[in-house]
Amino acid sequence: MEKLITLLGRDEKFDGGKELLLLLQDPFSGQLQQTSVFTALGSSLGFTAAIAVLFSLLRPYNQTVYAPRLKHADEKHAPPPIGKQVWSWVTPLWRTSEKDMIGFVGVDATVFLRFTSMCRNIFIVLSILGCVILIPIHVKFVDEATKPESWLAQLTPSNVWGTPMWAQVVFAYLSTVVCLGSLWWNYKKVHDLRRNYFASEDYQNSLHARTLMLTDIPKERASDEGIARIIDEVVPSSSFARTAVSRNVKDLPELIASHDRTVRKLEKVLAVYLKDPQQLPASRPLCKPSKNDPSYSTYPPGQKVDAIEYLTGRIRSLEVHINEVRKSVDKRSTMSYGFASYSDIVEAHNIAYACRKKRPSGASVQLAPRPSDIIWDHMALSRSARSWKRMMNNLWVALLTLLWIAPNAMIAIFLVNLSNLGRVWPGFQKNLQENSVVWGMVQGILPPAVTSLIYLVLPIIFRRMSMASGDQTKNGRERHVLAKLYTFFVFNNLIVFCLFSTIWSTVTTVVKEANSGMDAWQAFLKADFVSALFLALCGVSPFWVTWLLQRHLGAAIDLSQLWPLVYSFFMRRFSHPTPRELIELTAPPAFDYASYYNYFLFYVTVSLSFSGIQPLVLLAAAMYFAIDVVLKKYLLLYVFVTKTESGGVYWRVLFNRFIFGLVLSDLVFFLTTWVRGEGTHVQAFAVVPLPFIAIAFKFYCAKAFDDKIYYYSTRNVSKHPDEAALGKESRLRSERLASRFGHPALYKPLITPMVHQKAQNMLHVVYKGRVSDGREAGSGVGGDMMSVSGYSDTYALDPMHRGKPGKSIASSNGVPGFEFVSESHLDFEYYKSRPEFADEHGAGDIFGTNSDIMRPGTPGSTYGGSNGSRPGTPTQGGGNGMFRPYTPPRSSSPQSAFLQQPLSGEGVSRSKSPLYSMSNESSHGLPRHVGAADAYGVGGPTVGALGGGPRGYSGLAQAEEPVADPTQYDYFRGTRSTRRPGEGW
């Protein structure tokens, strides 16, 4: 403090430290703002128009980058075709309605466009009102004695006092009416979208729509029967449910991840070594053994080994280990989460609604998300562990937010106004005076560009941090990322960026007064903090105009897909990409909803907060949303995909933060009218009801719409037990649903090393071992039918050689276990159905391979498939997302004999299958061998290393079965007349 007082009291010709302290008090003074606004407007519109023209010229000749969805989506989700003309891409945007958009891009993307359109409409109306009401008042009634030279400053209310401030009150009420009216209208429309989504064919036939997810299940209830009893505590009259408690997969996910990494390493080694198969390098590639390899200790420290031989051996050992772990899963302990599936969607939603505020036996009961949406690694976390992770994540976010204050303050001082940099750097000040026009143009471009670049990195950081927060679903994690990003942006840009100078000015004033002998508290009360805060907001407002104008350029860069073009060019030209990497380059990218929603909400908050201070902010926001709503519509139609569809559940997060922005703007209106209004503060008191109106509106909308948005039905479940039993028998006959959500580690196919076909003839020369030939005896049930892992794609990629009967193509070349990809097949089109590719690019939904869809009345077949291949037959690109090798009709394996029985009719065996344990205490009804596809609710009869059959994940019958099954919970609670003599607990 003494040093601060000393610096403030020094009077020298030039003192950089003193100048810095003065800048902290008033960082936005200067004369470059007018030039920077015109420069930002001209550069953003000019570059946007140039990029749009360049995009129109390049688009017809680069469909892989500018229209990947048009190429890869199935017939149902394919967007309208585009002609080859330069401007033909505009016509589909004009003709495609919101109803069409739902079918093309899904509900999430449609809600995103609706929110963008709502922002555009709101700010068009508000910009008109601001220019008509506020600007004339601010210009006409400005105080001539203190009239600023800058015309931008004249547009603010900083020099208007008294009665004219009623214009601020009128505009505050009009803006509240416009915002709340638009929010109510769009809330209603989102409600209608959700109801139509519930009634859609895809949702009605999906497994997750009729399934409940239970978490935090106590140990004594961690069984199939225990799950049903938990639900009975809340809804005792519910009908029959197929329940499944999850098993402990332990290190299986880590093993599979290690296998994937090792395969990719081998592919990279082979891509570099075999880049020119006709002229191999003199030395073979080397690598260090993996520290996770059990045989790592057998290698001398620091020794490198032959990379090709070591990695292929490592892959083989991992496949064997994964196979053994998968076969022993039914012997492992149960976990604290499970699922209950109903044949009636209405009943499932009614039960979820009844349990929404209750925790029967300490468990949480909610609607199950899509299986692809679940973060399985976090499902086993206890409630206390999730709370701890969430608290630690919030602490790290708070720490990052506080650490960002210092660099953000420097940006606010020096980048926003380059004149401030000249005050502490005499050499730069001289150049600034000689080239004021040039530096004014730089100021209009550089600060917004630097700020935008920094904020491109922040979402990545927050997403990485949120991965450790314990979220159980990917969509839930994205909503939390959005919330944290928004909080970070608002705090650092409205608390720090805008108010730092006010806080510092108050501190320095108190220090000076205290140094002169005045009491510190009296000095603080004497400081006019409120007026300083108002003037600081007026001073910083030109920056937000230039920043919003620069956002047009960001929208145009999104349209140009500049980064994918540059990355693809350098990857192909200066690297040695593997076939897998080249295939992934042609896949449609996933849309980052959290980042884009955060940007839009931040633009909304800034624009509303400065609407009464600088009406040009409203005009800049209206221009941005008007342009971006068109560009984003094209990107969502033809370029991006929704990685995991949530059905539009982002809306509530958006609505709440929009309301927060509106309340914040009302507080700014209150500040303006308090400082510049009449002495009685009547204008300020007139604004007071507005925040309460906005908050009351929020609760009204939540009560009127939220339940109907989240639940298909909210009626009380009241069914007579006899009716429930009859309904159960009817559903078992008609629907025969597979009812299990299984951990992906139990069924997800292991990836196969991909090698370019040009190196096929040389691979047997450089590789003398083998990964797996897929024919080893004892490698799985059925022996010679499966690969080592039982789930590997190598079987699907091992077709018979035409010229050599009985020999596969891989075997004929002496190199089994590899997949050779031709130059013409280095495209996502040929592999989009494989889970290894589709999971990161839409989870297969837009490719016609949605594994969550079931055809009513047929167990284990997908609905709406695009390829129409028979169940169990390898499809092009690896099947329907869960590969199941086709079983030869004359196979001698016990599974094959069992599967040759008809699925319905008189030939179906109605007794308990020997594949399933009869002991409910030891295995809780879990099969000895988990069916890869039936565990997920999509496959029919399945043969694999882990068995399967028509009973699904835990032995529950999918066909009519009059004989009672002791492993089913209904055996204990259903009609007792169906039990055999002597059976009981």
Secondary structure, 3 states (H helix, E strand, C coil): CHHHHHHHHCCCCCCHHHHHHHHHHCCCCCCCHHHHHHHHHHHHHHHHHHHHHHHHHHHHHCHHHHCHHHHHCCCCCCCCCCCCCCCCCHHHHHHCCHHHHHHHHCHHHHHHHHHHHHHHHHHHHHHHHHHHHHHHHHHHCCCHHHCCCCHHHHCCHHHCCCHHHHHHHHHHHHHHHHHHHHHHHHHHHHHHHHHHHHHCHHHHCECHHHEEEEECCCHHHCCHHHHHHHHHHHCCCCCCCEEEEEECCCCHHHHHHHHHHHHHHHHHHHHHHCCCCCCCCCCCCEECCCCCCCCHHHCCCCCCEEHHHHHHHHHHHHHHHHHHHHHCHHHCCEEEEEEEECCCHHHHHHHHHHCCCCCHHHCEEEECCCHHHECHHHHCCCHHHHHHHHHHHHHHHHHHHHHCHHHHHHHHHHHCCHHHHHHHCHHHHHHHHHCHHHHHHHHHHHHHHHHHHHHHHHHHHHHHHHCCCCCCEHHHHHHHHHHHHHHHHHHHHHHHCCCHHHHHHHHHHHHHHHHCCCCHHHHHHHCCHHHHHHHHHHHHHHHHHHHHHHHHHHHHHHHHCHHHHHHHHHHHHHCCCCHHHHHHHCCCCECCHHHHHHHHHHHHHHHHHCCCCCCHHHHHHHHHHHHHHHHHHHHHHHCCECCCCCCCCCHHHHHHHHHHHHHHHHHHHHHHHHHHCCCCCHHHHHHCHHHHHHHHHHHHHHHHHHHHHHCCCCCCCCCCHHHHHHHHHHHHHHCCCCCCCCCHHHHCCCCCCEEEHHHHHHHHHHCCCCCCCCCCCCCCCCCCCCCCCCCCCCCCCCCECCCCCCCEHHHHCCCCCCEEECHHHCCHHHCCCCHHHHCCCCCCHHHCCCCCECCCCCCCCCCCCCCCCCCCCCCCCCCCCCCCCCCCCCCCCHHHHHHCCCCCCCCCCCCCCCCECCCHHHHCCCECCCCCCHHHCCCCCCCCCCCCCCCCCCCCCCCCCCCCCCCCHHHHHCCHHHCCCCCCC
